[in-house]
Amino acid sequence: MFDTVKTVLLLLSSDQFSYPLIRYLVLEGRRYNWKICIGAMFDPGIIARIKEEKISNDLVFISITDFRQCDHVIRKADLVIGIVPDVMLAKLADSCLLHGTSLITPSRMTQPLSLRQEQADENNVLLLLECGFSPGMDHITAKKAIDSIHIRGGKVTEFKTYHGNVIAENCIDNPWGFKLTEPATDLISLGKQNNRHLINGHLQNIPYHQLFERSTSITIPGLRDIVAVPEGDSLYYRKIYELQEAATVVKGTLVRKGFDRIWNLLIQLGLTDTSSKVDMLERESFYHFLSSLLPYSPSDSLGERLKKYAGATREDLEKIKWLGLFDEKWIEGYDQLTPAILLQHLLEEKFVFARHDYDCILMKHELQYQYRNEVYDFTATMVAYGENNHDSAIAKGIGFTTGAAAKAFLLGDITVRGLHIPIAKEIYEPMLSELEDLGVAFHVEEHKVKDSQLNEVTQND
């Protein structure tokens, strides 16, 4: 049945999240007669690091030094999996469209990619995006719950979805209770797009500079002090999940309590700014740069000025000092510095996700729906831990979701073509089936709201 060899081309710009996916592809490849080829984009050291892991002798490594070579190997592949930056993904998609090769990626849908819908349909090619952890796993799990309610004739009135990735408590060894489980650039850009939510029918536009002030506590079984930052465009989710009847739609990112406060302070100081030029006239140091962000005082110390003008507490000062913003050091090698580059340098220096550290991914969907004149609450919660920095929980979340989509496509369980994200039943059902086999499980609770509660809600409205 599987005598014909199918070639899967995995293109990577980083190996940070790749190891669980590679192991999965190798295992399934032996079972279904797939040839797994890996090509490194930008960083040739990726190949050496993957070889050091000794995952399998069956892997084929391809040298790709320019896009012409990349285009050549895409032409010969049955499926391309691309874990590359957006700037490269559009070229990758065009090459796949040209050669009739389907593409699966955890990357987000962007405006340039959305313009390739018609061409994907005409060329009978599948371009399947947002197949990672979030977006990805959130799509397929939330959409199944929503569709099952709609099929029964129910009406979803509230939908809230949250996800997060935090360091495990046993690995916390700094005042922040935080380590970089994802790229520092992703953290610095968090919340800089539209943050729009619907609360009881009222639109909430949350400005970036207020975002981390609006965090709220949320209950996650087995974890303490988790808060939700209302980050993201919930109106987009309302549209793609077909929730026009919902009066409340919220999306949020989960972080540990305390991180929201210190990160908000860094935002207020302007340290996440990616556009302003840093050009120090006096002695170059992090101390003098931080001083330059605050009103001048001939008598107050830097700490006193942070308290007076930024509202910093003693605990905030401890965290800022630990980060290195009081240091007399500076960074070299940049033609042009921005506050965000300086912050990125300190984050990557101080919050290293070490080899034996392990992380935790969190996801929670909260729905309220009406069915036959009764109101029900539905929650689905997932907590999963990683093993180390290579087999991290976030890498597994991304790799297993991407791998499940690849397997479903190669086995013919996903037959649709065109440009998609995994929100259609014919896409998410085979992916969910595979994820369940891989041990990805959500704890689901559902109960009817009591009549007295329902009456109280009606009266309050």
TORFI-734506 format. One line per 8 residues: for each residue x, y, z of C-alpha. Coordinates in steps of 0.5 Angstrom, whole numbers, always signed. Each point is the difference from the previous one (the first is absolute). Layout:
<atoms>
X:Y:Z  ...
</atoms>
This chain:
<atoms>
+0:+0:+0  +6:+5:+2  +5:-3:-6  +0:+7:-3  +5:+5:+4  -2:+6:+1  +5:+6:+2  -1:+5:+5
+4:+6:+0  +1:+4:+7  +3:+7:-1  +2:+3:+7  +3:+7:+1  +1:-3:+7  +1:-6:+4  -3:+3:+6
-7:-4:+0  +2:-5:-5  +2:-6:+3  -7:-3:+2  -2:+1:-7  +6:-4:-3  -1:-6:+5  -7:+0:-2
+1:+0:-7  +5:-5:+0  -4:-5:+4  -6:+1:-5  +5:+0:-6  +2:-7:+2  -7:-2:+1  -3:+3:-7
+6:+0:-4  +2:+7:+0  +7:+3:-2  +1:+6:+5  +5:+6:-3  +2:+5:+5  +2:+7:-3  +3:+6:+4
-2:+7:-2  +5:+5:+2  +4:-4:+6  +4:-6:-3  +2:-1:+7  -7:-3:+1  +2:-6:-4  +6:-2:+5
-4:+1:+6  -6:-5:-2  +6:-5:-2  +2:+1:+7  -6:-3:+2  +0:-6:-4  -7:-1:-1  +0:-4:-6
+5:-3:-5  -6:+1:-5  +0:+7:+0  +2:+4:-7  +4:+6:+1  -1:+5:-6  +5:+6:-1  -4:+6:-1
+4:+7:-1  -4:+4:-4  -7:-1:-2  +1:-2:-7  +2:-7:+3  -6:+0:+5  -4:+1:-6  +3:-6:-3
-1:-5:+5  -7:+3:+1  -2:-2:-7  +2:-7:+2  -4:-1:+7  -7:-2:+1  -1:+4:+6  +4:+6:+3
+0:+2:+7  +2:+7:+1  +3:+3:+7  +3:+6:-2  -2:+8:+1  -5:+3:-4  +4:+4:-5  +3:-7:-2
-7:-4:+0  -3:+4:-6  +5:-2:-4  +0:-7:+2  -8:+0:-1  +1:+3:-7  +5:-6:-2  -4:-5:+3
-6:+3:-5  +5:+0:-6  +1:-7:+1  -6:-3:+3  +3:-2:+6  -5:+1:+7  +3:+4:+6  -2:-1:+7
+3:+6:+5  -1:+2:+7  +0:+7:-2  -5:+5:+0  -5:+2:-6  +3:+7:-2  -3:+5:-5  +5:-2:-6
-1:-8:+1  -8:+1:+0  +1:+3:-7  +2:-7:-2  -7:-3:+1  -2:+0:-7  +7:-3:-3  +0:-5:+5
-7:-2:-2  +2:+0:-8  +6:-4:+2  -4:-5:+4  +6:+1:+6  -2:+0:+7  +3:+6:+4  -1:-2:+7
+2:+6:+5  -1:+1:+8  +2:-8:+1  +4:+2:+6  -2:+0:+8  -3:+7:+0  -3:+1:-6  -1:-7:-1
-2:-4:+6  -4:+5:+2  -4:+0:-7  -1:-7:+0  -2:-1:+7  -5:+6:+1  -3:-1:-7  -2:-7:+1
-3:+2:+7  -4:+6:-4  -2:-4:-6  -3:-6:+5  -4:+5:+3  -3:+3:-6  -1:-7:-3  -5:-1:+6
-3:+6:-1  +3:+4:+5  +2:+8:+0  +7:+2:+3  -1:+6:+4  +7:+1:+3  +7:-3:-2  +6:+1:+3
+7:-3:-2  +7:+0:+3  +6:-3:-1  +7:+1:+3  +7:-3:+1  +4:+1:+7  +6:-3:+3  -2:-6:+5
+0:+3:+7  +6:-5:+2  +5:+3:-5  -1:+7:+3  +6:+3:+2  -1:+8:-1  -4:+5:+3  -4:+1:-6
-3:-7:+0  +1:+0:-7  +5:-3:-6  +0:+0:-7  -4:-6:-3  -1:+4:-7  +4:+5:-3  +1:+7:+3
-3:+3:-6  -6:-3:+0  -1:+2:+8  +2:+7:-2  -5:+1:-6  -6:-3:+5  -6:+4:+0  +2:+5:-6
-5:-2:-5  -7:+1:+1  -3:-2:+7  -7:+0:-1  -6:-3:+4  -7:-1:+1  -3:+1:+7  -8:-1:+1
+0:+3:-7  +4:+6:+1  +7:+1:-4  +6:+0:+4  +6:+3:-3  +6:-1:+4  +6:+5:-1  +7:-3:+0
+2:+4:+6  -6:-2:+4  +0:-8:-2  +4:-3:+6  -4:+5:+5  -6:-4:-2  +2:-7:+2  -5:-4:+4
+1:-6:+4  -2:-7:-3  +0:-7:+3  +4:-5:-3  +0:-7:+4  +7:-2:+3  +3:+7:-1  +0:+6:+4
+0:+8:-1  -2:-1:-8  -3:+7:-3  -3:+1:-7  +3:+6:-4  -6:+2:-5  +5:+0:-6  -3:-2:-7
-5:+2:-5  -6:-4:+3  -5:+3:-6  +4:-4:-5  -1:-6:+5  -7:+2:+0  -1:+0:-8  +4:-6:-1
-3:-4:+5  -7:+2:-2  -2:+3:+7  -4:+6:-3  -5:-2:+5  +5:+1:+6  -1:+6:+4  +7:-1:+4
+6:-3:-4  +7:+1:+3  +7:-3:-1  +6:+1:+5  +7:-2:+1  +2:-4:+7  +6:+2:+4  +2:+0:+7
-3:+5:+5  +6:+5:+1  +2:+0:-7  -6:+4:-3  +2:+6:+5  +8:+0:-2  -1:-1:-7  -5:+6:+0
+5:+4:+4  +5:-1:-6  -5:+2:-5  -2:+6:+4  +8:+2:+0  +0:-1:-8  +4:-7:+0  -4:-3:-5
+1:+5:-5  +2:-3:-7  +1:+7:-4  +3:+5:+5  +8:+1:-1  +4:-1:+6  +6:+5:-1  +4:+1:+7
+3:+7:+1  +3:-2:+6  +4:-6:+3  -4:-6:-4  -3:-5:+6  -6:-3:+1  +0:+4:+7  +0:+7:-4
-5:-2:-6  -5:-2:+6  +2:+7:+3  -2:+3:-7  -7:-3:+0  -2:+4:+7  -1:+7:+1  +7:+4:+2
+1:+1:+8  +7:+3:+3  -1:-4:+6  -5:-6:+0  +4:-7:-1  -2:-4:-6  -4:-4:+4  -4:+6:+3
-2:+2:-6  -3:-6:-3  -4:+0:+7  -2:+7:-1  -1:+0:-8  -2:-7:-2  -3:-3:+7  +5:-5:+1
+0:-4:+6  +6:-3:+4  -2:-7:-3  +0:+4:-7  +7:+3:+1  +3:-7:+2  -3:-3:-6  +3:+6:-5
+7:-1:+4  +0:-7:-1  -2:+1:-8  +6:+4:+0  -2:+7:-2  +4:+3:+6  +6:-3:-3  +6:+4:-3
+1:-5:-5  -3:+2:-8  +0:-4:-6  +4:+0:-6  -1:-2:-8  -6:+4:-2  +0:+5:-5  -7:+3:+3
-3:-2:+7  -7:+1:+2  -3:-1:+7  -3:-7:-2  +7:-2:-2  +3:+1:+7  -5:-3:+3  +0:-6:-4
+8:-1:+1  -2:+0:+8  -5:-5:-1  +4:-5:-4  +6:+1:+5  -4:+0:+7  -6:-5:-2  +3:-6:-3
-4:-6:-1  +5:-5:+2  +1:-7:-2  -3:-3:+5  -6:+5:+2  -7:-2:-2  -6:+4:-2  -7:-1:+1
-5:+2:-6  -7:+2:+2  -7:+1:-3  -7:+1:+2  -6:+1:-4  -7:+3:+4  -6:+0:-4  -7:+1:+3
-6:-2:-5  -8:+0:+0  -3:-7:-2  -8:-1:+1  -1:+6:+4  +6:-2:+5  +7:+3:+1  +6:-4:+0
+7:+1:+2  +6:-4:-4  +7:+0:+2  +6:-3:-3  +7:+0:+3  +7:-3:-2  +6:+0:+4  +6:-3:-3
+7:+0:+3  +7:-1:-5  +6:-4:+2  +6:+5:-2  +1:+6:-4  +0:-5:-6  -6:-4:+1  -4:+6:+3
-7:+0:+1  -1:+6:-5  +5:-4:-5  -5:-6:+1  -6:+4:-1  +2:+3:-6  +4:-6:-3  -6:-5:+2
-5:+5:-3  +4:+1:-7  +1:-7:+0  -7:-2:+1  -2:+4:-6  +6:-3:-4  -2:-7:+1  -7:+1:-1
+1:+3:-7  +5:-5:-2  -5:-6:+2  -5:+4:-4  -4:+1:+6  +0:+8:-2  -3:+0:-7  -1:+8:+0
+4:+4:-5  +1:+8:+0  +2:+5:+6  -2:-2:+7  +1:+0:+7  -2:-6:+4  -8:+2:+2  -3:-4:-5
-3:-7:+3  +3:-4:-6  +7:+3:+2  +0:+0:+8  -4:-7:+1  +6:-4:-3  +5:+5:+4  -4:-1:+6
+0:-8:+0  +8:+0:-1  +1:+5:+6  -4:-4:+4  +4:-6:-2  +6:+4:+2  -3:+1:+7  -2:+7:-1
-6:+1:+5  -5:+5:+2  -3:+0:+7  -8:+1:-2  -5:+3:+5  -7:+1:-2  -6:+2:+4  -7:+3:+0
-1:+7:+3  -5:+0:+6  -6:+4:-2  +1:+4:+6  +7:+2:-3  -4:+1:-7  -5:+4:+3  +5:+5:+4
+4:+1:-7  -7:+2:-3  -1:+5:+5  +7:+3:+0  -1:+1:-7
</atoms>
